[in-house]
């Protein structure tokens, strides 16, 4: 029989091994996002101004656009051949494509070949990331005791924000240590090349992991799906669950996360014309302060439910986004920015995102059947993040450029969250954490044979 302390120690090691790879993959993917405004000058024709910035942001969005395709490819592999082997593969692909960005020629030396190569590598990154989240979230949740799924799975969500913070920290550190001239000439390549070392370390750590017990049991009982993509849409009610989760929780999670992280940064730099260093420092500080709340809300969802917290986050976004960005604007003045209001605003934006994203891992994994789970959860997650979230900076900055109103870009995330709130409230069922009424809980998980309690497993 497994004791509670032993189970906890085991989960700490498993979550560390899973999440260290996740943070590196997100670091790789977000590096370009952290430098998108900077890359407008490196990889696109000079003198284009706003157009170059929008094209560079569109290149950022390209990596997101192909994530749904990556989710189908790697979701199929994960449900056929295992969670572990698939998220090892995505880690290697992401690391190699990121390092390749570090050796690309710029527009000044290669002309239009440079942006073509950059977009191609962003596509490869997007395909790899399309398989990462489904594997990591499924793997951790299938190992977790039922009464702590929200807590342990929330670390995977926190690591996405951790990757963003790591990418900002790396860029800030190099710009300060090398100086602007050296960083602009060659130093920008270093964060991408360093990725090789980070990936090698995380790959070795992940290599020691055992396969998910749920997958092993299905493999032993010959319950694996021969065609996960087909079965994902053939299982009665599963396609409906995918659609409602996509237009409910997934789309709102995506826009709140990318509003809190990237749009806040782009809003300061591109719209309010704040210099790179103060804007990046303030956003990084706010994001860092908000990081623990992904785990706090994930653990809280084990007590009060996933749906309630998700709805609260969507409502908060609809009500608070406009005043928060007005506060952000008021903190910017001709001489620079007042740091404290900016940091607190970004912190509040991250907390709003964490209300939805913290419980998200357990919520989505519990919502789909085990033999097509990797595929089923990857589709709404990566369409939500790839389309609704990935194009948010481009859509919002385009609205600002078109209307001349610096706050008009908020219309998009607010509308998406409003739709997500209604769909989640009406169509997305609560998955009920452990500790609630056992009969209701068993009913809510009847189609998702997750891991039994630790003493039962032993």
Phi, psi and omega in degrees: 000130181280130178279160181297315178299320179296319178298319181294316178299319179297318180293322178301314180294318181294315181294320178299313182296322180287315188283334179295324175291322180297316181295326178291319179296319178290324174303312179302313185289324185277347179305314180297318179301322179294335184244012187302316179296320178295318182293340178301329181275336185273322191245003181229161186304138180291154175082007182271344174061241184300321181299316179296321178297314180295321179293321179295320176293325177295325176297321174302316181292332181302318178300328178282326185297329182268357180301321177301322177295317177299324180294325178289316181297306185280335173296317176301313181294321181293323179280337179272316192242355175122153181289317188295308185298329183286314181281350166289319180296315181297324179298315180294316181297316180297314182298317181292318181291325178293314178300325180296327176300327181292346179245012181290146170286154178267176180299327182295332183254335185235000179063220185287350174296327183298307179294330178296315178296321180297314179297320180299317179290326175296324178295316178297318177301316181297320177298316180294316181294335177298338178258346187290305189297316181302319180291312183293314182294317179296316183300310183293315183294323180289342174270340190283144170296144188305325183279001180227021181298317180298318181298306186288320180293335183295337178297328178295319177294318180299327182290336173297315176292325177298322176296322177296314180296319179298319180294318177296317181297319179296316181294316179298313181300318181289322180293323179288320184282324183270334188090156186297321183294310181294321179296318180292328181283310185214341185294335180296340181286333187300316180300328180285319181290326178299336181305327180301316180294315181298318180294319180299318179294312182292328178295317180296321179294315181292332182298335182280349183289151173268158178295154178304135180297328178293317179295317180300317180296318178295322179296315180295325181269005180056046180253007180291147178280134177282335180219081186302322181294314178297313183293330178304321182262350181269333179297127182307126176085347185288321178297321178296319178298320179298313183295314181292323177292322179299307184275358175257269187288317189296314182293322179291320176301317184296310185288328178289321180295314183280339171290316182295325187260292189276318183292324176301319179292313180294324179299316179293314186283309189273323183271311184268357174061037175280141180298155186305310189296307179296323179297314183291319178299315182294316180294318179298319180295316179295319179294321180295318179296328181277348186304316182298339186288341173298316180285321179302312181286329175298314178294321179297327180294338175291342182258320187243357177107154182280319189294319183299315179293321180297316179296321179298319179295318179296316179297320179298320178297315181298318186277324193256345185301314182298308179297327179294317180285334172294321175296320178299316180295321182291341180276355181257129180223169186305331182272357181140218180230155170268113193296316188301312178298324179293314180299315181293325178294313178297319176303313180297321178296320179292320178298319177299315178297321182293332176302324179269317188280330179302307179282355193300317185301308179295320183302310185284323180294320179292346186271353187227151182292148191298320188285348173230024187293313182304312180293315186296319181280333182290326183296302180294325181297314186274336169290318178300309182282325183287322183260299183295317182274314185297327181268001182301310180301319180295312181296313184292317178294327177293321177297319178296315180296322184284320186267335185081358178263118187292342181261358184292338179296342179286344181303320183295303181296327180294317179295318179298318179293325178295315177297315180300321179298312182296314181295317180296315181300319187268321194248338185263117182282150172292141179266357174053108178289166176297150180102345174273184181308120189297323181295317179292321180295316179299322179294318183291338182250015186296334181259006182230080183291083180276183186293140177288174176302153183305317182291330175289322181294323180291000000 
